[in-house]
Amino acid sequence: MTGAHELDVTIEPAGLLFTCPVDGCGRRMAIDREGRYTLIDRGDPTASHRGGVGGVEMDPPQVRTA
Ligand SMILES: [Zn+2]
């Protein structure tokens, strides 16, 4: 499965939760109030994920090592 998936956004007390509604994907990721990005479920790594709410736009994820 490839293509662009539109993420659903849920506003949580700790930040924003992004979930992909596409069958067979199910990517989940969170952004906390400091803007830190956490990938919870990778989902389909070949799809490009986008979504935004309240002026927050998702860029393609970048992997960083501490
Ligand atoms: Zn997806």
N, CA, C, O and the ligand as a Tripos MOL2 file, in Angstrom:
@<TRIPOS>MOLECULE
protein
  265   263    67     0     0
PROTEIN
NO_CHARGES

@<TRIPOS>ATOM
      1 N           0.8460   -1.1890    0.0000 N.3       1 MET1
      2 CA          0.0000    0.0000    0.0000 C.3       1 MET1
      3 C           0.8870    1.2470    0.0000 C.2       1 MET1
      4 O           1.7210    1.4240    0.8890 O.2       1 MET1
      5 N           0.7060    2.0830   -0.9750 N.am      2 THR2
      6 CA          1.4830    3.3170   -1.0160 C.3       2 THR2
      7 C           0.5510    4.4910   -1.2520 C.2       2 THR2
      8 O          -0.6460    4.3110   -1.4730 O.2       2 THR2
      9 N           1.0920    5.6620   -1.2060 N.am      3 GLY3
     10 CA          0.2950    6.8430   -1.4510 C.3       3 GLY3
     11 C           0.3100    7.7630   -0.2600 C.2       3 GLY3
     12 O           1.1120    7.6180    0.6630 O.2       3 GLY3
     13 N          -0.5930    8.7100   -0.3040 N.am      4 ALA4
     14 CA         -0.6650    9.7060    0.7630 C.3       4 ALA4
     15 C          -1.8300    9.3770    1.6750 C.2       4 ALA4
     16 O          -2.9620    9.2120    1.2210 O.2       4 ALA4
     17 N          -1.5520    9.2850    2.9320 N.am      5 HIS5
     18 CA         -2.5910    9.0420    3.9290 C.3       5 HIS5
     19 C          -2.8580   10.3220    4.7060 C.2       5 HIS5
     20 O          -1.9350   11.0300    5.1100 O.2       5 HIS5
     21 N          -4.1140   10.5950    4.9010 N.am      6 GLU6
     22 CA         -4.5090   11.7810    5.6670 C.3       6 GLU6
     23 C          -4.7250   11.3590    7.1100 C.2       6 GLU6
     24 O          -5.5470   10.4900    7.4000 O.2       6 GLU6
     25 N          -3.9870   11.9750    8.0010 N.am      7 LEU7
     26 CA         -4.0590   11.5920    9.4050 C.3       7 LEU7
     27 C          -5.2250   12.2760   10.1090 C.2       7 LEU7
     28 O          -5.5250   13.4440    9.8650 O.2       7 LEU7
     29 N          -5.8780   11.5100   10.9970 N.am      8 ASP8
     30 CA         -6.8440   12.1150   11.9100 C.3       8 ASP8
     31 C          -6.0770   12.6760   13.0990 C.2       8 ASP8
     32 O          -5.0840   12.1000   13.5420 O.2       8 ASP8
     33 N          -6.5420   13.7860   13.5990 N.am      9 VAL9
     34 CA         -5.8550   14.4360   14.7030 C.3       9 VAL9
     35 C          -6.7730   14.4880   15.9080 C.2       9 VAL9
     36 O          -7.9220   14.9200   15.8110 O.2       9 VAL9
     37 N          -6.2590   14.0480   17.0410 N.am     10 THR10
     38 CA         -6.9790   14.1430   18.2940 C.3      10 THR10
     39 C          -6.1830   15.0500   19.2210 C.2      10 THR10
     40 O          -4.9740   14.8840   19.3800 O.2      10 THR10
     41 N          -6.8660   16.0030   19.8280 N.am     11 ILE11
     42 CA         -6.1900   16.8870   20.7770 C.3      11 ILE11
     43 C          -6.2670   16.2570   22.1610 C.2      11 ILE11
     44 O          -7.3460   16.0450   22.7150 O.2      11 ILE11
     45 N          -5.0910   15.9660   22.6980 N.am     12 GLU12
     46 CA         -4.9870   15.3340   24.0140 C.3      12 GLU12
     47 C          -4.4190   16.3520   24.9920 C.2      12 GLU12
     48 O          -3.7930   17.3310   24.5860 O.2      12 GLU12
     49 N          -4.6390   16.1170   26.2860 N.am     13 PRO13
     50 CA         -4.0720   17.0590   27.2720 C.3      13 PRO13
     51 C          -2.5630   17.2180   27.1360 C.2      13 PRO13
     52 O          -2.0220   18.2950   27.3860 O.2      13 PRO13
     53 N          -1.8940   16.1600   26.7440 N.am     14 ALA14
     54 CA         -0.4240   16.2090   26.6740 C.3      14 ALA14
     55 C           0.0860   16.7080   25.3340 C.2      14 ALA14
     56 O           1.2820   16.9520   25.1790 O.2      14 ALA14
     57 N          -0.8110   16.8640   24.3580 N.am     15 GLY15
     58 CA         -0.3410   17.2920   23.0450 C.3      15 GLY15
     59 C          -1.3210   16.8470   21.9720 C.2      15 GLY15
     60 O          -2.5330   16.8400   22.1860 O.2      15 GLY15
     61 N          -0.7920   16.4800   20.8350 N.am     16 LEU16
     62 CA         -1.6220   16.0580   19.7120 C.3      16 LEU16
     63 C          -1.3270   14.6010   19.3820 C.2      16 LEU16
     64 O          -0.1740   14.1680   19.3770 O.2      16 LEU16
     65 N          -2.3910   13.8540   19.1060 N.am     17 LEU17
     66 CA         -2.2480   12.4680   18.6960 C.3      17 LEU17
     67 C          -2.7250   12.3470   17.2630 C.2      17 LEU17
     68 O          -3.8560   12.7170   16.9460 O.2      17 LEU17
     69 N          -1.8730   11.8350   16.4030 N.am     18 PHE18
     70 CA         -2.2050   11.6390   14.9950 C.3      18 PHE18
     71 C          -2.4070   10.1560   14.7450 C.2      18 PHE18
     72 O          -1.5530    9.3440   15.1020 O.2      18 PHE18
     73 N          -3.5240    9.7940   14.1350 N.am     19 THR19
     74 CA         -3.7680    8.3970   13.7950 C.3      19 THR19
     75 C          -4.1460    8.3000   12.3270 C.2      19 THR19
     76 O          -4.8560    9.1530   11.7950 O.2      19 THR19
     77 N          -3.6620    7.2510   11.6830 N.am     20 CYS20
     78 CA         -3.9840    7.0180   10.2770 C.3      20 CYS20
     79 C          -5.1620    6.0630   10.1960 C.2      20 CYS20
     80 O          -5.0880    4.9560   10.7290 O.2      20 CYS20
     81 N          -6.2500    6.4630    9.5410 N.am     21 PRO21
     82 CA         -7.4430    5.6220    9.4710 C.3      21 PRO21
     83 C          -7.4040    4.5850    8.3570 C.2      21 PRO21
     84 O          -8.3610    3.8270    8.2010 O.2      21 PRO21
     85 N          -6.3440    4.5290    7.5890 N.am     22 VAL22
     86 CA         -6.2880    3.6400    6.4350 C.3      22 VAL22
     87 C          -6.1320    2.1850    6.8940 C.2      22 VAL22
     88 O          -5.2790    1.8760    7.7260 O.2      22 VAL22
     89 N          -6.9620    1.3010    6.3460 N.am     23 ASP23
     90 CA         -6.8780   -0.1190    6.6620 C.3      23 ASP23
     91 C          -5.4950   -0.6470    6.3240 C.2      23 ASP23
     92 O          -4.9450   -0.3490    5.2640 O.2      23 ASP23
     93 N          -4.9440   -1.4300    7.2330 N.am     24 GLY24
     94 CA         -3.6500   -2.0310    6.9950 C.3      24 GLY24
     95 C          -2.4830   -1.1210    7.3200 C.2      24 GLY24
     96 O          -1.3260   -1.5150    7.1800 O.2      24 GLY24
     97 N          -2.7810    0.0960    7.7550 N.am     25 CYS25
     98 CA         -1.6980    1.0100    8.1220 C.3      25 CYS25
     99 C          -1.7570    1.2540    9.6220 C.2      25 CYS25
    100 O          -1.0480    0.6090   10.3940 O.2      25 CYS25
    101 N          -2.6000    2.1810   10.0230 N.am     26 GLY26
    102 CA         -2.7750    2.4030   11.4580 C.3      26 GLY26
    103 C          -1.6250    3.1060   12.1280 C.2      26 GLY26
    104 O          -1.3810    2.9000   13.3170 O.2      26 GLY26
    105 N          -0.9010    3.9450   11.3780 N.am     27 ARG27
    106 CA          0.1730    4.7160   11.9940 C.3      27 ARG27
    107 C          -0.3820    5.6030   13.1090 C.2      27 ARG27
    108 O          -1.4460    6.2080   12.9750 O.2      27 ARG27
    109 N           0.3530    5.6620   14.1890 N.am     28 ARG28
    110 CA         -0.0040    6.5670   15.2850 C.3      28 ARG28
    111 C           1.2460    7.3120   15.7080 C.2      28 ARG28
    112 O           2.3150    6.7210   15.8640 O.2      28 ARG28
    113 N           1.1050    8.5840   15.8870 N.am     29 MET29
    114 CA          2.2210    9.3520   16.4200 C.3      29 MET29
    115 C           1.6940   10.5170   17.2310 C.2      29 MET29
    116 O           0.5550   10.9540   17.0650 O.2      29 MET29
    117 N           2.5380   11.0020   18.1010 N.am     30 ALA30
    118 CA          2.1360   12.0560   19.0240 C.3      30 ALA30
    119 C           3.1540   13.1770   18.9880 C.2      30 ALA30
    120 O           4.3430   12.9620   18.7530 O.2      30 ALA30
    121 N           2.6580   14.3770   19.2270 N.am     31 ILE31
    122 CA          3.5380   15.5290   19.3980 C.3      31 ILE31
    123 C           3.1720   16.1650   20.7340 C.2      31 ILE31
    124 O           2.0250   16.5550   20.9510 O.2      31 ILE31
    125 N           4.1440   16.2650   21.6170 N.am     32 ASP32
    126 CA          3.8400   16.8350   22.9230 C.3      32 ASP32
    127 C           3.9240   18.3520   22.8710 C.2      32 ASP32
    128 O           4.2070   18.9390   21.8270 O.2      32 ASP32
    129 N           3.6750   18.9750   24.0150 N.am     33 ARG33
    130 CA          3.5700   20.4350   24.0450 C.3      33 ARG33
    131 C           4.9010   21.1160   23.7650 C.2      33 ARG33
    132 O           4.9310   22.3020   23.4350 O.2      33 ARG33
    133 N           5.9850   20.3920   23.8900 N.am     34 GLU34
    134 CA          7.2860   20.9760   23.5380 C.3      34 GLU34
    135 C           7.6110   20.7420   22.0700 C.2      34 GLU34
    136 O           8.6840   21.1240   21.6010 O.2      34 GLU34
    137 N           6.6860   20.1120   21.3390 N.am     35 GLY35
    138 CA          6.9160   19.8920   19.9310 C.3      35 GLY35
    139 C           7.7150   18.6350   19.6470 C.2      35 GLY35
    140 O           8.1640   18.4110   18.5230 O.2      35 GLY35
    141 N           7.8900   17.8190   20.6740 N.am     36 ARG36
    142 CA          8.6380   16.5690   20.4530 C.3      36 ARG36
    143 C           7.7340   15.5460   19.7880 C.2      36 ARG36
    144 O           6.5640   15.3940   20.1360 O.2      36 ARG36
    145 N           8.3030   14.8650   18.8370 N.am     37 TYR37
    146 CA          7.5760   13.9250   18.0070 C.3      37 TYR37
    147 C           7.8690   12.5130   18.4820 C.2      37 TYR37
    148 O           9.0280   12.1330   18.6520 O.2      37 TYR37
    149 N           6.8140   11.7370   18.6970 N.am     38 THR38
    150 CA          6.9730   10.3510   19.1240 C.3      38 THR38
    151 C           6.1850    9.4550   18.1880 C.2      38 THR38
    152 O           4.9830    9.6430   18.0030 O.2      38 THR38
    153 N           6.8590    8.4870   17.6020 N.am     39 LEU39
    154 CA          6.1840    7.5170   16.7580 C.3      39 LEU39
    155 C           5.7300    6.3550   17.6330 C.2      39 LEU39
    156 O           6.5490    5.7070   18.2850 O.2      39 LEU39
    157 N           4.4250    6.0910   17.6480 N.am     40 ILE40
    158 CA          3.8720    5.0400   18.5010 C.3      40 ILE40
    159 C           3.7370    3.7460   17.6920 C.2      40 ILE40
    160 O           4.2230    2.6930   18.1040 O.2      40 ILE40
    161 N           3.0820    3.8390   16.5540 N.am     41 ASP41
    162 CA          2.9870    2.7020   15.6350 C.3      41 ASP41
    163 C           3.4660    3.1720   14.2730 C.2      41 ASP41
    164 O           3.0350    4.2140   13.7800 O.2      41 ASP41
    165 N           4.3530    2.4050   13.6710 N.am     42 ARG42
    166 CA          4.9470    2.8560   12.4170 C.3      42 ARG42
    167 C           3.9520    2.8100   11.2660 C.2      42 ARG42
    168 O           3.9980    3.6560   10.3730 O.2      42 ARG42
    169 N           3.0590    1.8350   11.2770 N.am     43 GLY43
    170 CA          2.1050    1.7240   10.1850 C.3      43 GLY43
    171 C           2.8180    1.3770    8.8840 C.2      43 GLY43
    172 O           3.8110    0.6490    8.8750 O.2      43 GLY43
    173 N           2.2980    1.9060    7.8020 N.am     44 ASP44
    174 CA          2.8580    1.6370    6.4830 C.3      44 ASP44
    175 C           3.9990    2.6140    6.2200 C.2      44 ASP44
    176 O           3.7660    3.8070    6.0280 O.2      44 ASP44
    177 N           5.2450    2.1050    6.2120 N.am     45 PRO45
    178 CA          6.3830    3.0230    6.0770 C.3      45 PRO45
    179 C           6.5270    3.5920    4.6700 C.2      45 PRO45
    180 O           7.2760    4.5470    4.4660 O.2      45 PRO45
    181 N           5.8160    3.0160    3.6910 N.am     46 THR46
    182 CA          5.9750    3.5000    2.3180 C.3      46 THR46
    183 C           4.9970    4.6200    1.9950 C.2      46 THR46
    184 O           5.1300    5.2890    0.9710 O.2      46 THR46
    185 N           4.0230    4.8250    2.8600 N.am     47 ALA47
    186 CA          3.0310    5.8700    2.5990 C.3      47 ALA47
    187 C           3.5260    7.1990    3.1340 C.2      47 ALA47
    188 O           4.2880    7.2540    4.0990 O.2      47 ALA47
    189 N           3.0800    8.2710    2.4910 N.am     48 SER48
    190 CA          3.4020    9.5880    3.0130 C.3      48 SER48
    191 C           2.2140   10.0680    3.8300 C.2      48 SER48
    192 O           1.0760   10.0490    3.3610 O.2      48 SER48
    193 N           2.4830   10.4900    5.0340 N.am     49 HIS49
    194 CA          1.4250   10.8570    5.9620 C.3      49 HIS49
    195 C           1.3810   12.3550    6.1490 C.2      49 HIS49
    196 O           2.4090   13.0120    6.3170 O.2      49 HIS49
    197 N           0.1850   12.8760    6.1180 N.am     50 ARG50
    198 CA          0.0390   14.3020    6.3600 C.3      50 ARG50
    199 C          -1.2640   14.5600    7.0940 C.2      50 ARG50
    200 O          -2.2030   13.7650    7.0470 O.2      50 ARG50
    201 N          -1.2910   15.6730    7.7590 N.am     51 GLY51
    202 CA         -2.4770   16.0570    8.5070 C.3      51 GLY51
    203 C          -2.1410   17.2600    9.3340 C.2      51 GLY51
    204 O          -0.9700   17.4970    9.6310 O.2      51 GLY51
    205 N          -3.1120   18.0130    9.7080 N.am     52 GLY52
    206 CA         -2.8060   19.1980   10.4920 C.3      52 GLY52
    207 C          -4.0460   19.7080   11.1890 C.2      52 GLY52
    208 O          -5.1700   19.4370   10.7640 O.2      52 GLY52
    209 N          -3.8370   20.4420   12.2500 N.am     53 VAL53
    210 CA         -4.9380   21.0550   12.9880 C.3      53 VAL53
    211 C          -4.3970   22.2750   13.7140 C.2      53 VAL53
    212 O          -3.2560   22.2630   14.1770 O.2      53 VAL53
    213 N          -5.1790   23.3040   13.8180 N.am     54 GLY54
    214 CA         -4.8230   24.4630   14.6120 C.3      54 GLY54
    215 C          -3.5010   25.0830   14.2200 C.2      54 GLY54
    216 O          -2.7670   25.5760   15.0760 O.2      54 GLY54
    217 N          -3.1900   25.0640   12.9410 N.am     55 GLY55
    218 CA         -1.9550   25.6790   12.4970 C.3      55 GLY55
    219 C          -0.7490   24.7740   12.6070 C.2      55 GLY55
    220 O           0.3620   25.1670   12.2490 O.2      55 GLY55
    221 N          -0.9610   23.5520   13.1050 N.am     56 VAL56
    222 CA          0.1470   22.6030   13.1820 C.3      56 VAL56
    223 C           0.1280   21.7560   11.9210 C.2      56 VAL56
    224 O          -0.8660   21.0920   11.6240 O.2      56 VAL56
    225 N           1.2000   21.7800   11.2000 N.am     57 GLU57
    226 CA          1.3020   20.9710    9.9970 C.3      57 GLU57
    227 C           2.3880   19.9310   10.1910 C.2      57 GLU57
    228 O           3.4610   20.2230   10.7200 O.2      57 GLU57
    229 N           2.0990   18.7220    9.7580 N.am     58 MET58
    230 CA          3.0840   17.6570    9.8870 C.3      58 MET58
    231 C           4.0550   17.7110    8.7340 C.2      58 MET58
    232 O           3.6510   17.7540    7.5720 O.2      58 MET58
    233 N           5.3260   17.7070    9.0490 N.am     59 ASP59
    234 CA          6.3420   17.5030    8.0310 C.3      59 ASP59
    235 C           6.6390   16.0170    7.9740 C.2      59 ASP59
    236 O           6.3310   15.2860    8.9160 O.2      59 ASP59
    237 N           7.2270   15.5670    6.8910 N.am     60 PRO60
    238 CA          7.6490   14.1680    6.8810 C.3      60 PRO60
    239 C           8.5440   13.8840    8.0790 C.2      60 PRO60
    240 O           9.4280   14.6760    8.4040 O.2      60 PRO60
    241 N           8.3130   12.7650    8.7230 N.am     61 PRO61
    242 CA          9.0760   12.4860    9.9450 C.3      61 PRO61
    243 C          10.5600   12.3880    9.6860 C.2      61 PRO61
    244 O          11.0060   11.8790    8.6580 O.2      61 PRO61
    245 N          11.3010   12.8810   10.6300 N.am     62 GLN62
    246 CA         12.7450   12.7880   10.5610 C.3      62 GLN62
    247 C          13.2140   12.0140   11.7700 C.2      62 GLN62
    248 O          12.7990   12.2870   12.8960 O.2      62 GLN62
    249 N          14.0640   11.0660   11.5400 N.am     63 VAL63
    250 CA         14.5770   10.2530   12.6390 C.3      63 VAL63
    251 C          15.7880   10.9630   13.2350 C.2      63 VAL63
    252 O          16.7280   11.3310   12.5310 O.2      63 VAL63
    253 N          15.7370   11.1390   14.5260 N.am     64 ARG64
    254 CA         16.8730   11.7540   15.2170 C.3      64 ARG64
    255 C          17.3380   10.8040   16.3020 C.2      64 ARG64
    256 O          16.5430   10.1030   16.9280 O.2      64 ARG64
    257 N          18.6190   10.7980   16.5040 N.am     65 THR65
    258 CA         19.1580   10.0410   17.6240 C.3      65 THR65
    259 C          19.6880   11.0220   18.6510 C.2      65 THR65
    260 O          20.2690   12.0530   18.3110 O.2      65 THR65
    261 N          19.4790   10.6850   19.8990 N.am     66 ALA66
    262 CA         19.8570   11.6180   20.9670 C.3      66 ALA66
    263 C          21.3650   11.6300   21.1660 C.2      66 ALA66
    264 O          21.8690   12.3560   22.0230 O.2      66 ALA66
    265 ZN         -1.2290    5.4840    6.9000 Zn       67 ZN67
@<TRIPOS>BOND
     1     1     2 1
     2     2     3 1
     3     3     4 2
     4     3     5 am
     5     5     6 1
     6     6     7 1
     7     7     8 2
     8     7     9 am
     9     9    10 1
    10    10    11 1
    11    11    12 2
    12    11    13 am
    13    13    14 1
    14    14    15 1
    15    15    16 2
    16    15    17 am
    17    17    18 1
    18    18    19 1
    19    19    20 2
    20    19    21 am
    21    21    22 1
    22    22    23 1
    23    23    24 2
    24    23    25 am
    25    25    26 1
    26    26    27 1
    27    27    28 2
    28    27    29 am
    29    29    30 1
    30    30    31 1
    31    31    32 2
    32    31    33 am
    33    33    34 1
    34    34    35 1
    35    35    36 2
    36    35    37 am
    37    37    38 1
    38    38    39 1
    39    39    40 2
    40    39    41 am
    41    41    42 1
    42    42    43 1
    43    43    44 2
    44    43    45 am
    45    45    46 1
    46    46    47 1
    47    47    48 2
    48    47    49 am
    49    49    50 1
    50    50    51 1
    51    51    52 2
    52    51    53 am
    53    53    54 1
    54    54    55 1
    55    55    56 2
    56    55    57 am
    57    57    58 1
    58    58    59 1
    59    59    60 2
    60    59    61 am
    61    61    62 1
    62    62    63 1
    63    63    64 2
    64    63    65 am
    65    65    66 1
    66    66    67 1
    67    67    68 2
    68    67    69 am
    69    69    70 1
    70    70    71 1
    71    71    72 2
    72    71    73 am
    73    73    74 1
    74    74    75 1
    75    75    76 2
    76    75    77 am
    77    77    78 1
    78    78    79 1
    79    79    80 2
    80    79    81 am
    81    81    82 1
    82    82    83 1
    83    83    84 2
    84    83    85 am
    85    85    86 1
    86    86    87 1
    87    87    88 2
    88    87    89 am
    89    89    90 1
    90    90    91 1
    91    91    92 2
    92    91    93 am
    93    93    94 1
    94    94    95 1
    95    95    96 2
    96    95    97 am
    97    97    98 1
    98    98    99 1
    99    99   100 2
   100    99   101 am
   101   101   102 1
   102   102   103 1
   103   103   104 2
   104   103   105 am
   105   105   106 1
   106   106   107 1
   107   107   108 2
   108   107   109 am
   109   109   110 1
   110   110   111 1
   111   111   112 2
   112   111   113 am
   113   113   114 1
   114   114   115 1
   115   115   116 2
   116   115   117 am
   117   117   118 1
   118   118   119 1
   119   119   120 2
   120   119   121 am
   121   121   122 1
   122   122   123 1
   123   123   124 2
   124   123   125 am
   125   125   126 1
   126   126   127 1
   127   127   128 2
   128   127   129 am
   129   129   130 1
   130   130   131 1
   131   131   132 2
   132   131   133 am
   133   133   134 1
   134   134   135 1
   135   135   136 2
   136   135   137 am
   137   137   138 1
   138   138   139 1
   139   139   140 2
   140   139   141 am
   141   141   142 1
   142   142   143 1
   143   143   144 2
   144   143   145 am
   145   145   146 1
   146   146   147 1
   147   147   148 2
   148   147   149 am
   149   149   150 1
   150   150   151 1
   151   151   152 2
   152   151   153 am
   153   153   154 1
   154   154   155 1
   155   155   156 2
   156   155   157 am
   157   157   158 1
   158   158   159 1
   159   159   160 2
   160   159   161 am
   161   161   162 1
   162   162   163 1
   163   163   164 2
   164   163   165 am
   165   165   166 1
   166   166   167 1
   167   167   168 2
   168   167   169 am
   169   169   170 1
   170   170   171 1
   171   171   172 2
   172   171   173 am
   173   173   174 1
   174   174   175 1
   175   175   176 2
   176   175   177 am
   177   177   178 1
   178   178   179 1
   179   179   180 2
   180   179   181 am
   181   181   182 1
   182   182   183 1
   183   183   184 2
   184   183   185 am
   185   185   186 1
   186   186   187 1
   187   187   188 2
   188   187   189 am
   189   189   190 1
   190   190   191 1
   191   191   192 2
   192   191   193 am
   193   193   194 1
   194   194   195 1
   195   195   196 2
   196   195   197 am
   197   197   198 1
   198   198   199 1
   199   199   200 2
   200   199   201 am
   201   201   202 1
   202   202   203 1
   203   203   204 2
   204   203   205 am
   205   205   206 1
   206   206   207 1
   207   207   208 2
   208   207   209 am
   209   209   210 1
   210   210   211 1
   211   211   212 2
   212   211   213 am
   213   213   214 1
   214   214   215 1
   215   215   216 2
   216   215   217 am
   217   217   218 1
   218   218   219 1
   219   219   220 2
   220   219   221 am
   221   221   222 1
   222   222   223 1
   223   223   224 2
   224   223   225 am
   225   225   226 1
   226   226   227 1
   227   227   228 2
   228   227   229 am
   229   229   230 1
   230   230   231 1
   231   231   232 2
   232   231   233 am
   233   233   234 1
   234   234   235 1
   235   235   236 2
   236   235   237 am
   237   237   238 1
   238   238   239 1
   239   239   240 2
   240   239   241 am
   241   241   242 1
   242   242   243 1
   243   243   244 2
   244   243   245 am
   245   245   246 1
   246   246   247 1
   247   247   248 2
   248   247   249 am
   249   249   250 1
   250   250   251 1
   251   251   252 2
   252   251   253 am
   253   253   254 1
   254   254   255 1
   255   255   256 2
   256   255   257 am
   257   257   258 1
   258   258   259 1
   259   259   260 2
   260   259   261 am
   261   261   262 1
   262   262   263 1
   263   263   264 2
@<TRIPOS>SUBSTRUCTURE
     1 MET1         2 RESIDUE 1 A MET
     2 THR2         6 RESIDUE 1 A THR
     3 GLY3        10 RESIDUE 1 A GLY
     4 ALA4        14 RESIDUE 1 A ALA
     5 HIS5        18 RESIDUE 1 A HIS
     6 GLU6        22 RESIDUE 1 A GLU
     7 LEU7        26 RESIDUE 1 A LEU
     8 ASP8        30 RESIDUE 1 A ASP
     9 VAL9        34 RESIDUE 1 A VAL
    10 THR10       38 RESIDUE 1 A THR
    11 ILE11       42 RESIDUE 1 A ILE
    12 GLU12       46 RESIDUE 1 A GLU
    13 PRO13       50 RESIDUE 1 A PRO
    14 ALA14       54 RESIDUE 1 A ALA
    15 GLY15       58 RESIDUE 1 A GLY
    16 LEU16       62 RESIDUE 1 A LEU
    17 LEU17       66 RESIDUE 1 A LEU
    18 PHE18       70 RESIDUE 1 A PHE
    19 THR19       74 RESIDUE 1 A THR
    20 CYS20       78 RESIDUE 1 A CYS
    21 PRO21       82 RESIDUE 1 A PRO
    22 VAL22       86 RESIDUE 1 A VAL
    23 ASP23       90 RESIDUE 1 A ASP
    24 GLY24       94 RESIDUE 1 A GLY
    25 CYS25       98 RESIDUE 1 A CYS
    26 GLY26      102 RESIDUE 1 A GLY
    27 ARG27      106 RESIDUE 1 A ARG
    28 ARG28      110 RESIDUE 1 A ARG
    29 MET29      114 RESIDUE 1 A MET
    30 ALA30      118 RESIDUE 1 A ALA
    31 ILE31      122 RESIDUE 1 A ILE
    32 ASP32      126 RESIDUE 1 A ASP
    33 ARG33      130 RESIDUE 1 A ARG
    34 GLU34      134 RESIDUE 1 A GLU
    35 GLY35      138 RESIDUE 1 A GLY
    36 ARG36      142 RESIDUE 1 A ARG
    37 TYR37      146 RESIDUE 1 A TYR
    38 THR38      150 RESIDUE 1 A THR
    39 LEU39      154 RESIDUE 1 A LEU
    40 ILE40      158 RESIDUE 1 A ILE
    41 ASP41      162 RESIDUE 1 A ASP
    42 ARG42      166 RESIDUE 1 A ARG
    43 GLY43      170 RESIDUE 1 A GLY
    44 ASP44      174 RESIDUE 1 A ASP
    45 PRO45      178 RESIDUE 1 A PRO
    46 THR46      182 RESIDUE 1 A THR
    47 ALA47      186 RESIDUE 1 A ALA
    48 SER48      190 RESIDUE 1 A SER
    49 HIS49      194 RESIDUE 1 A HIS
    50 ARG50      198 RESIDUE 1 A ARG
    51 GLY51      202 RESIDUE 1 A GLY
    52 GLY52      206 RESIDUE 1 A GLY
    53 VAL53      210 RESIDUE 1 A VAL
    54 GLY54      214 RESIDUE 1 A GLY
    55 GLY55      218 RESIDUE 1 A GLY
    56 VAL56      222 RESIDUE 1 A VAL
    57 GLU57      226 RESIDUE 1 A GLU
    58 MET58      230 RESIDUE 1 A MET
    59 ASP59      234 RESIDUE 1 A ASP
    60 PRO60      238 RESIDUE 1 A PRO
    61 PRO61      242 RESIDUE 1 A PRO
    62 GLN62      246 RESIDUE 1 A GLN
    63 VAL63      250 RESIDUE 1 A VAL
    64 ARG64      254 RESIDUE 1 A ARG
    65 THR65      258 RESIDUE 1 A THR
    66 ALA66      262 RESIDUE 1 A ALA
    67 ZN67       265 GROUP 0 **** ****
